[in-house]
Amino acid sequence: MSLLFFLVRLGLLLGALGAATWSILALFGFAVPVFDLLNHAQILLLPATLIGLFLVTVLLRGNWRSAAMIYVFVGVAASANVMVPEFIASTQARPAAPATGVVRMMTHNLFGMNYEMEKVTAAIFAEDLDIIVLQEYFGEQASELHPLLAARYPYYARCRGGKRANLGLYSRIPFEQVEDGACPDNAYVTERTAHILAKFHTPDGKSFSVVTTHMDWPIPMQRQQDQLGRLSAVLDTIEGPMILAGDFNSTPWSYALRNFVSRNGLVRETVNLLTYPLSWFYLGAWRDTLPFLPLDHVMTRGGIVVHDLHAGRPTASDHLPVVFSFSVE
């Protein structure tokens, strides 16, 4: 029994020190890109280091306890440095909506294996939206969803391309799609990503742009960095108020996304909003889970005021929709 107790105690202590080590390494992700991958797990690292601090306090004695407490506390501080400001920002009140000129919009990753478009339609209609942008909008989804939306949303655009280049935009408001070569119309092309860039005009004469895209996962790192770099070049060409919305496959805790937001003068409106995953494949089947990663983002620039933002009702996707209302200054 004493040997078993020793092994359990050792395992708990090693886990506590390991969590602290990962948190500390994540802090240096700005200098070592591979360490930045750890930042995507910050929602797990912060509670893990807090539990670890409790464990070393209880399980160790003497100088070993003091040294371990200091080390694990540094891990707690490193993780809290990322997570606490995010939590505080999510508590801030948004500006009240004006009496007129408010636009309602949704961004939603449909999930390529989702064939229940009635649930998607119900989620859209429940929000009384003006603009919808969709990711993982493959041919199977479009053949069923488009007829359900076209009557209410007569203005639309669609990208058909590689893995993450399948996008859609539907609107009640007329728009002009900017044809910049980044929205393919051929499912057999090799482009993995794409974007739709649309210019809108409000009834009172104000203009704004909407961009939607879908990034790859952060591994391999250089691939996503290159994609963010190409998107930055597109944003450099856009003047005036702008909304960027989509699935970035990146958490806001990473230096990669934080640097992208800063470099482009954006405001990330989706703060502390967990949207993924609603389902996960394990034990041979897709099973429901609780979302714990904020991968779907809304960002603004240049006179867009967001008055409300929330997760929409679940569909059969592994992502929650993000719904928000805004006006143009």
N, C-alpha and C positions, 0 to 999 in steps of 0.2 A: 504493500500500500504506500509506503514511504517513497519508493521509486516512482510509482505512478504519480504521486503528488508532486515530486520533484520535476518530472517531465512536463506535467501540466503547467506548473509554475514557470518553468523555463520557456515553454511555448508562449505563454501569455506575455512574458517579459520581452522575448524576441519580437513578438508581434507589435508590442508598444514601441520598441526602439525602431523597428522597421517602418512603421507608419510615420514616426517622427522624421526618419531619414528621408522618406519619399517627399514629405512636405518641405523639408529644407532644400532638397535637390530641386523641387519645382520652383522654388524662389529664384533659382539661377537659370531658369528657362530662357531668359532674355539673352544670355550669353552662350548657352549650350542648347540648341533647338531640341535635342532628344529629351532633355529634362522638361521641356515645355509640355510634352505629352502627359506628364503627371498632373498638370494643372487641370486637365479635363476630368480628373477624379477628385477634385477638391470637395465636392459635396459628400464624399466618403471619407476623405482624409481628415477633415475637421472633426467630425465625431470620433473617428478612430484615434486621433491624437488626444482628444479630451479623455476618452476611456483609458488610453495608455497612460496618461498622467495620473489618473486615479490608481491604476494597477501598480505602477512603480512606487507610488506612495505607500500602498498597502503591503506589497510583497517584498520590498527591500528594506534593509536597515543600514544605519551607519553611513560611511562615506559613499558607498555604492548608491544608496538612495539619493543622496544630495546630488551626485553627479548625474544620475539618470533623470532626476526631476528637472534639472536645469536643461538637459539635452532635449527631453520631451517637451518641455515648456517652450523652447525655441521652435520646435515643430508646430505646436499649437499656435504660436504667434505668427509664424510664416503662413499658415493656412488661414488664420483669422484675418490677416492683412488683405487677403483676396475676398473672402466670403462676407465679412461683416459690412464693408461698404456697399456691397451688392444688396444685402438685406436692408440696410438703412435707406438706400435709394428707392427700394420698392415701397416704402411707407410714405413717400412724399406725395402730396395731393397734386392732381393735375389741374390745369386751367379749366374753368367752366366753359361749356360750349356756347357759342353765340346762338342767337335765335334763328339765323339762317346761314346757309353756306357750309353746313357740316356734311362731310362725305363719310360713308361707312364702308370698310374694306376688310377682306379676309385674305390670309395666306394659309395654304394647306398643302402638305405633302400627302397625296392620296394613298401611297403605298402600292407598289406595282402588283402585289398579289391581292389587292382589294377589288372585289367584283360586286360589291353591294352599293351601287351608285344611288339607290333610293335613300340610303342613310346619309350620303354626302349631300344630296339635294335637300333633304329635310334640315340638315344643319345650316345650309346656306339660306334657305327660305326663312328659317326661324330668326335670322339676324337682320332681315330686311336690308341687304347689302347693296351697295352701288358698284363696287369693283371687287372682283375675285381673282387672285392669282394662284395657280396650281403647279405643284411639282410632282414628278413621277406620273405624268399625265400621258400614259401609254395609249396605243391604239385601242386596246380592249376597253379601257376606261372611257375614252373619248366617244366610241361608237354608241355607248349607252348614255353617258352623261350629257353630251352635247345636245341631243334632242330635248332633254329635260330642262336645259338652261336657256336655250336659244330664244324662246319666246319672251322671257323676262330680261334677258341680257343679249340684245341683238348685235352688239359690237364685240368682236372677239379676235384673238390671235392665238396661234399655236406653233410651237417648235417641235419638230420630229427629228430626233438624232440618236446619238449613242446613249450610253448608260444613264447619265443624269441630264441629258439634253432634251428631255420631253417635258415641255412646259405649256401652260395655258393661261390666257387672260380673258376674262369676260367682264362686260361693263354695261351699265345703263347709260353711261355718259360717252358720247363720241370721243374717239381718240385717233391720233395719228401714230402708227407704228414706225419707228425709226429703223430703216433697213441698213444695219451696219455690218451685215455678214455673219452675225453671231447667232442667228436663229435659223437652223437648218430645216429643210422640208423633205428630208430623206432619211428614213429609219436605218439605212445601211451605211451612212457616213460614219467616220471614225471619231468625230468629236465627242468627248465624254461629257462636256458641259456646254451650256448655252445661256443666253439671256434674252428676255424680251424688254425692249425699251419703248415706252409709249408716252406720248405727250398729250395732256388733257387741258381743256379750258372749262372753267366753271361758268355758270350762267351769268355771274356778275363780271366776267371778263378776266379773271385771274387764271394764270396758267401754272401747271406743275407737271413733273415727270414721274413716272413709275417704272422701276426696274425690278424684275424678278429673276432669280437664278437658283441653281442647285449645285452646291460644291461637293467635291469628293471628301471622303474621310481623311483625317489628318495623317494617316499612314498610307503610303510613304509621304514623308513630310514635304519634300521638295515639290511634289505634285500639287498639293493644296496651296503651298506658298506661291507657285507659279500662277495658279488659277486666281488667287486673290490679287496678285500683281496685275494680271490682265484685266480684271474687273476694275481695279483702281484706274487704269488707263482709260477705261470707258467713262467712269465717273468724272474724270478730269474734263471731258468734253461737254458735260451737262451743265447748263446755266439755269439759275433760278431754283425755286423750291423743288425738292425731290424726295421721293420715298423709295427705299430699297428694302425689299421683303422677299424672304424665301428660306429655304433649308440650307444652312451653312455647314452642317455637319461639324460644327465647332462650338465649344462652350465659350461664354464670355469671360471665363476665368483664365483662358490661355493668352499668352503674350501675342500669339499670331492674330487672334481676332481683335484684341485690344489695340494692337499696332495698326491694323487695317482701319478701325474706326477713327483713330487719331489722325492717321495719315490723310484721310479723306474728309476731315472736318465734319464727321457724322455725329449724330446723337442716337445712341442705342435706346430705343423705347421699351423693348422687351427686357425688363429687369426682374430677375428672380422668378421667371416663368418657365416651369418645367413642362415640356411637351413630348418627351420621348423617353423610353418606348412604352407604348400601351400594350404591346404583345412582344413575345420573344420565343424563338424556336429552341426548344429543349425537350428531352425525353421523347423525341420523334414527332413532335407536334407544335403548332403555334399556340401559345398559352398567354392568357392575360397577365399583365404586370402593372405595377405602378410606375408612372413616368418619373425619372430622376435626373434627366439631362435637358438643359435648355439649348436646343439645336436650331429652333425656328426663330428667326429674328426679324424685327422691324426696325429700320434705321431711317433717320430723316436728316434733312439739311436745308437751310436757306428759307425759313419762313413757313415751315409746316408745323402746326401746333396740334399735338395729340391730346384729345380730351378724355379718352377712355381707351383702355386696352385690357383684354381678358382672353382666356382660353375659351374656345367655342365648345359645343357639345361633342362628345366622341362620335366618330364614324367607325367604320370597320378598318380604318387605317391604324398603323402603329404610331402615328403622330396625332396630337391634338391640333385642331385649327387655332390660329391666332386671329382675333377679331379686334378691330380698333376703329375709332372715329377721329376725324381730324378736320381742320379748316386751314385755309391758306391766308396768310397775312397779306 
